[in-house]
Amino acid sequence: MKRLEGRTAVVTGAGSGIGLAAVRRLAAEGAHVVCGDVDASSGKAAADEVGGLFVQVDVTDPEQVEALFRTAFETYGSVDVAFNNAGISPPDDDSILDTGLEAWKRVQEVNLTSVFLCCKAAIPYMRRQGKGSIINTASFVARMGAATSQISYTASKGGVLAMSRELGVQFAREGIRVNALCPGPVNTPLLRELFAKDPERAARRLVHIPVGRFAEPEEIAAAVAFLASDDSSFVNATDFLVDGGLTGAYVTPL
Ligand SMILES: NC(=O)c1ccc[n+]([C@@H]2O[C@H](COP(=O)([O-])OP(=O)(O)OC[C@H]3O[C@@H](n4cnc5c(N)ncnc54)[C@H](O)[C@@H]3O)[C@@H](O)[C@H]2O)c1
């Protein structure tokens, strides 16, 4: 499908996992893709693969974030889609009993403040166009509690969800849709690294997913393409779950 022909999509965290799969899918749908990542080699490789543009960006830095969206506009003439997706899940973010203030703050900066900065930078372009779709990566943990806690991560994703909903309401009549994408556990480097160190943690989670497996990044990218396109023109201010039934489950099949 070519639902995004001639449109410009900015993706953060473009070099890996969900971001990389989204870069590929958005490009396949016809978009010009601007790949933002703090990691220059993976971010540039993603852009090169799809004939897009790489912009090195630390999403916690306001000036770098503004430059990312400005570069997209100056190169391609519009900012139609913002997939604000960069995020971290470091091991020192754990139970509230063991998590220090610095670890808490770092995760809030990368996962939540970054989304604030990206939306703040993207919305003025979209208002001028009278059109735009913003997709902010939250998580199913914005909706469910876990006893395998990563306290700052969970709180940051709850913040992404609430902020997305509010922005979706505020700018709806200006043609701008804002949705929080809430993936279930996805088979990406972020998750593999976490679970390789602690297989018991992986097993404790897998048992709760009705479909019996983690998502593949391409399955999340398909939802991103839908939310980016006019096919989702009446989908706004949602917690868009792509979780294999995880949040709907009480008891899973044997
Ligand atoms: N993997 C999962 O199971 C899962 C589930 C739900 C939500 N998520 C969310 O999806 C998003 C992507 O996760 P992923 O699994 O693809 O992760 P990943 O680690 O594979 O990729 C994250 C990318 O973000 C980049 N990045 C990190 N910090 C950055 C910064 N300060 N500035 C710019 N770029 C930065 C990294 O370089 C990397 O390329 C995250 O927000 C994550 O919280 C992941």
The ligand as a Gaussian input file, in Angstrom:
#p B3LYP/6-31G(d) Opt

LIG

0 1
 N       10.535000      -3.673000      23.114000
 C        9.422000      -3.723000      23.807000
 O        9.001000      -4.761000      24.284000
 C        8.607000      -2.486000      23.990000
 C        7.298000      -2.598000      24.489000
 C        6.527000      -1.462000      24.670000
 C        7.085000      -0.226000      24.372000
 N        8.367000      -0.137000      23.904000
 C        8.891000       1.192000      23.591000
 O        9.165000       1.255000      22.212000
 C       10.193000       2.214000      21.972000
 C       11.285000       1.579000      21.132000
 O       11.769000       0.459000      21.824000
 P       12.687000      -0.656000      21.133000
 O       12.378000      -1.913000      21.829000
 O       12.559000      -0.570000      19.664000
 O       14.132000      -0.145000      21.634000
 P       15.601000      -0.270000      20.972000
 O       16.545000      -0.203000      22.120000
 O       15.672000      -1.410000      20.023000
 O       15.705000       1.097000      20.136000
 C       15.685000       2.344000      20.768000
 C       16.400000       3.343000      19.883000
 O       16.331000       4.630000      20.545000
 C       17.593000       5.247000      20.464000
 N       17.757000       6.184000      21.579000
 C       17.950000       5.876000      22.886000
 N       18.121000       7.005000      23.598000
 C       18.027000       8.038000      22.725000
 C       18.136000       9.443000      22.848000
 N       18.383000      10.035000      24.041000
 N       18.005000      10.206000      21.745000
 C       17.751000       9.629000      20.539000
 N       17.659000       8.316000      20.355000
 C       17.797000       7.518000      21.438000
 C       18.598000       4.107000      20.516000
 O       19.866000       4.502000      19.985000
 C       17.892000       3.027000      19.683000
 O       18.230000       3.137000      18.310000
 C       10.643000       2.690000      23.345000
 O        9.992000       3.892000      23.659000
 C       10.185000       1.570000      24.262000
 O       10.001000       2.010000      25.571000
 C        9.130000      -1.238000      23.695000

